[in-house]
Amino acid sequence: MRTSRTVVETPDFSVHLVSCTARHRTWSTPEQGGSYGVVLVRRGMFGVRSDGHRVVADPTMGYVQTPGGEYAFAHPAGGDVCTFVLVRPSLWHAVVGDEPPHPPVAVDGRVELAHRLLLRTAHDAADPAERLVHTLAAAVRPRADRRNRDRGGGLADRAREAIVADDPDSVDLVRLARALGVSPSHLSRTFRRHVGMTISRYRNRVRVSRALACIEEGERDLAGLATALGFADQAHLTRTMRAELGRPPGHLRRLLSE
């Protein structure tokens, strides 16, 4: 079951929270995209297939929708929540440009923070257009190194799925490679080429995303949060969040408070 709720509505763009509780590994009937937009995941993981491209979307990887494209979805885990930002063509071309975007959207820590702040626009009376432009400009940009990203994508996606699911074998490169039936060096090279970062960096991105969600929900015990998420200690959590988001946890708590 899929539900959608509009949280921002302007003449130039709208922002919708979409939740899916369905669980199915098979691909859905293709749906036609009627507008430009970008989908950013808040929680969970699901597959998207469009025009020969396949994207496994999670908080570190979104995707672009374009008019006329056909999109099929698979939800092997279920329970995912994402944000669909629908953008009118004139604003899209003004912000993103005229070059056709590549479907996958790499979401680093700063883009995820911009995404969460965009969703807070209705609560804090900030300028939604400014926040949207910042989010799109940071997320949807041409990448010169995308030509070979699709090679080995299935292996990289299986590695990502293991990390997001907290598979015990995902805690280090050697164990993960053994579980996936490949050599550590092959997995390391393939993952970096396809995802654009090392496995260690991706693992930290997933942890930071979870920490950011907990802080937004009011968590104040940073030492306990660090332990729960697999960081060595609170200092390790603080260093990693500052590196990924450009801000320490205390600043983020103030920024995301009601």
ABEGO torsion letter per residue (X at the ends): XBBBBBABBBAABBBBBBBBABBBABBBBBBBBABBBBBBBABEBBBBBBGGBBBBBBAABBBBBBBGBBBBBBBAAEGBBBBBBBBBAAAAAAAAEABBBBABBBBBAAAAAAAAAAAAAAAAGBBAAAAAAAAAAAABBBBAAAAAAABGAAAAAAAAAAAAAGBAAAABAAAAAAAAGBBAAAAAAAAAAAAGBBAAAAAAAAAAAAAAAAAAAGBABAAAAAAAAGBABAAAAAAAAAAAAGBBAAAAAAAABX
